[in-house]
C-alpha cells in the first residue's frame, strides 16, 4: 500500500534547500533533452524570491517534501501581456520529484494552487513552458489549458516558450 501524501501551504521553516532540490529534480527530466528551464539551475535565493511573489504549496510524503508549486497574482511589469491581466494568476515553480511521479501528487498540487487563485478572484490561470516539451504541454492540455501565445526568456532559458491559459469556472 502506498503512503498517503498531504498538500499544505509553504511554511517559513520549510527547507528552501529541499524545495530547490525538488525543483531541480522535477525539471531534470526535461534537462536531459537539453532544455535549460530556470528550474534546472535556480538558486535557493531565487526559490525564496519566487515564493514571496505569491503563495507556495508543498507536497509531503513520509515527512519529506516531494513536490511544490507557486501561484502568484498578476504581474503588472511582466513582458507577457497575459501575465499583466488583472484577473490572471500565474503558475510556476511546479515540480514533483520523479521518483514519486504517477501518484497524483502533481495534480493535487495544481488543484490546490487553482483553489487559492479562485479564492482570490482569479478568472484565469496562465503558465509558460518550452515549446518542445510535448509531454508537458499534452498534460496541461488534458487539464484544460490552451496555448494562447509565446514568449522568450533567453538568456535565462535556451528555448521559446508557449504561454498556456486555463479559464476558471
C-alpha positions in Angstrom: 0.0 0.0 0.0 1.3 3.5 -0.9 1.9 6.0 1.8 -0.6 8.9 1.7 0.7 12.4 0.8 -0.5 15.8 2.0 -0.6 19.1 0.3 -0.1 22.1 2.5 1.0 25.8 2.3 4.7 26.5 2.4 5.9 27.3 5.9 8.7 29.7 6.6 10.6 26.9 8.4 10.4 24.6 5.4 13.8 23.9 4.0 14.4 26.2 1.0 17.3 23.9 0.1 15.0 20.9 -0.1 12.4 22.8 -2.1 15.1 24.0 -4.6 16.3 20.4 -4.8 12.8 19.2 -5.6 12.5 21.8 -8.4 15.9 20.8 -9.8 14.9 17.1 -9.7 11.5 17.8 -11.2 13.0 19.7 -14.1 15.9 17.3 -14.6 13.7 15.0 -16.8 13.5 18.0 -19.2 17.1 18.9 -18.8 18.3 15.6 -20.2 16.8 16.7 -23.5 18.9 19.8 -23.5 16.3 22.2 -22.2 17.6 24.8 -19.8 14.5 25.6 -17.7 15.0 28.2 -15.0 14.1 25.4 -12.5 17.1 23.3 -13.6 19.6 25.8 -12.2 17.8 28.4 -9.9 19.4 29.2 -6.6 17.9 28.9 -3.2 17.6 32.7 -3.2 15.7 32.5 -6.5 13.3 29.9 -4.9 12.6 32.2 -2.0 12.1 35.3 -4.2 9.6 33.4 -6.4 7.8 32.0 -3.4 7.5 35.5 -1.9 5.7 36.7 -5.1 2.7 34.5 -4.4 1.5 31.5 -2.4 3.6 28.4 -2.3 2.4 24.9 -1.6 4.3 21.7 -0.9 3.5 18.0 -1.2 4.8 16.0 1.8 5.2 12.2 1.7 6.7 10.3 4.6 7.7 13.6 6.2 9.7 14.7 3.2 8.8 17.5 0.7 8.4 15.8 -2.7 6.6 18.5 -4.7 6.0 22.2 -4.9 4.0 24.8 -6.8 3.8 28.6 -6.6 0.7 30.5 -7.7 1.0 34.3 -7.9 -1.1 37.3 -8.7 -0.9 39.3 -11.9 2.5 40.9 -12.6 2.0 44.4 -14.0 5.6 44.6 -15.1 5.7 41.3 -17.0 6.9 41.1 -20.6 4.0 38.6 -21.1 0.8 40.6 -21.8 -1.5 37.9 -20.3 0.5 37.9 -17.1 -0.3 41.6 -16.7 -4.1 40.9 -16.9 -5.7 41.8 -13.6 -7.8 38.6 -13.5 -5.0 36.2 -14.5 -2.9 34.4 -11.9 0.4 32.7 -12.8 1.5 29.2 -12.1 5.2 28.5 -11.6 7.8 26.5 -9.7 5.7 23.5 -10.3 7.7 20.3 -9.7 7.4 16.8 -8.4 10.3 14.5 -7.6 10.4 11.9 -10.5 10.6 9.0 -8.0 7.0 9.6 -6.9 5.5 10.6 -10.2 2.3 9.0 -11.2 0.7 9.1 -7.8 -1.5 12.2 -8.4 0.8 14.5 -6.4 1.2 17.0 -9.3 -2.5 17.1 -10.0 -3.2 17.6 -6.3 -0.6 20.5 -6.1 -2.1 22.0 -9.2 -5.7 21.8 -7.8 -4.6 23.4 -4.5 -3.0 26.3 -6.5 -6.2 26.8 -8.5 -8.3 26.8 -5.4 -6.1 29.5 -3.9 -6.4 31.6 -7.1 -10.2 31.2 -7.1 -10.4 32.3 -3.5 -8.5 35.5 -4.7 -11.0 36.1 -7.5 -8.8 34.9 -10.4 -10.7 34.2 -13.6 -7.8 32.5 -15.4 -4.5 30.7 -14.7 -1.6 31.1 -17.0 1.8 29.5 -17.3 4.6 29.0 -19.8 6.7 26.1 -20.8 9.2 25.1 -23.5 7.6 24.8 -26.9 9.4 21.4 -27.4 8.2 20.0 -24.0 5.5 18.0 -25.8 4.6 15.7 -22.9 4.3 18.6 -20.5 2.2 20.6 -23.0 0.0 17.5 -23.5 -0.5 17.1 -19.8 -1.6 20.7 -19.4 -4.0 20.3 -22.4 -5.5 17.3 -20.7 -6.1 19.5 -17.7 -7.9 22.1 -19.8 -5.2 24.6 -20.8 -4.9 26.0 -24.2 -1.9 27.6 -26.0 -2.6 31.3 -26.2 0.8 32.8 -27.2 4.5 32.6 -26.9 7.4 34.3 -25.1 11.2 34.0 -24.9 13.0 34.2 -21.6 16.6 34.0 -23.0 19.3 34.1 -21.7 17.7 32.5 -18.6 16.5 29.6 -20.8 17.5 28.3 -24.2 14.2 27.9 -25.9 11.0 29.6 -26.9 8.1 29.1 -24.6 4.4 28.6 -25.2 2.0 30.5 -23.0 -0.9 28.4 -21.9 -4.1 29.5 -20.1 -7.0 27.9 -18.3 -10.3 29.6 -17.8 -11.6 29.1 -14.2 -15.3 28.2 -13.8 
